[in-house]
Amino acid sequence: MAMQILQKIRALEFEEKILNGSLLIAFVGIFFPWIGGKESLIDDTSRIFTGLGFHTGFIGITILALVTYVLLITVVPLTSSTTIIRKRHKNTVRLLMTSLAAILTLAALSVLYKVTFESPGLEVRFGVYVTLVGTLIATLYAFLAYQEEHRAQVRQMFHHPEDEDLPQEDRQEKKPQQTQQHPLFHTPEPPPAPEPEAHNTRHLLPRK
């Protein structure tokens, strides 16, 4: 079972691998330290908070839920025959979810910087940057997948079904067919011009 899942993961497109890999990076970054240090000058204890703690805990939980949901959109079909969302809505939902996760990560980072200005003993740690990079890359590749799907729909909309039965050379040289006229409005073709009569030129010759 595990080998089959690995084979399916290897069969994914390169863009899909990068998208889901960046989501995994963002997922792990939430459990890394986001802020740490001394909360006050009186307190000598140094503390470290992950993305699920401190004042940004609610934002971290929301980001975790969004990232997990987007990951399950890809993982669940690989491990079972069920799907979380329909294929036609897949890229749209992933773009919205990853964009929201990136925006919330930026909001959390701004809150953390504001706290460090008020409490000089605290400093922003690398975990929030890991999550931010992961969500931004995931948003970029989700947008590329959405754009590619939109282009495919446009090509399919303007695609003529009769062109599939023709060879490539005939598709290029194919000309529009003439419209058939109705019998009542059919204009008859003009009759052919009569052939010139053969004139006898013997009487024009001089007599001997």
RARARA-V314495 format. One record per helix or strand. SS is the DSSP state (H for helix, E for strand). FROM is the first residue (numbers start at 1). TO is the last residue. Records with the same first field share a line. If there is no record, write none. Layout:
# RARARA-V314495
SS: FROM-TO / FROM-TO
This chain:
# RARARA-V314495
H: 2-10 / 14-30 / 54-79 / 87-118 / 126-157 / 161-165 / 168-173 / 183-185 / 202-204
E: 33-37 / 47-50 / 122-124
